[in-house]
Amino acid sequence: MVSGTLFHYRKNSWPPEEYITKATLQLFDFDSAAPPSQAWRRKLNSHASKLKEFSVTFREAIKMVRLGIRLYSYVREEASYGRRAPIDPFTRERCKPSASQGVPLGGMGSGSISRGFRGEFKHFQILPGTCETSPIMANQFSIFISRDGGKKKYASVLSPGEHEGLGKASDHGISSWGWNLSGQHSTYHALFPRAWTIYDGEPDPELKISCRQISPFIPNDYSESSLPTSVFVYTLVNTGKERAQVSLLFTWANSIGGVSHLSGDHVNEPFIGEDGVSGVLLHHKQVIKPY
């Protein structure tokens, strides 16, 4: 177990007006683009506090000796049959909870990828029993804006540039991308299974952007709720007097976490469905290691 400052202590949740101007909320008051009145909220330029591991006193440890012996015997017995015990307090977990995590992507029982409130994709739990905590910094949304015939231009990755995965030799030049977002006027709002990221005038002061994230979680429908998918819907509102040409870019490494995108023999191919939907199909070759 862990403890730490996960939430700001405030009654009645966090009023959205404290994070977003009322004018911006009114602009997004359609198509579910505005965040709800009750949600967990963070500014993108804030940093998550580090969580501390839970500890027990010596007296509490003495009281739990019998329970510890029973659990240890159970873990050993499961291991003798080649199985991993679902409850194993004696093995340090690699995938620890973090105060920087947001609403996860994916349906129930289909694995998940967490997305931090600052926009990074991390905590890949695709293969059973494995967890890759480090973010894949190539997985990002970016925006390009042109106004006044190209005289005014704005471009940025839609995530602040202060990340643990940037500035290292292993970032493969990703730190040279346009990380021009400060996050001061951008906010994250979480209410499972949905999340909203509002860019209130960043990077273009006259463009309001809403990114809505949703994963399947449908009452009384286990089949649909187990789909390994997630949808991002962008809503843009131009508050300027001149037209704006806007392009959105989504980059995604052919990876299931860690350095798996560097293992080779992966193939990407474009496709067009019968309904006209187009995209890119990622074929990932993964060597499954036995437990």
Disulfide bonds with the S-S distance in Angstrom:
Cys95-Cys131 2.01
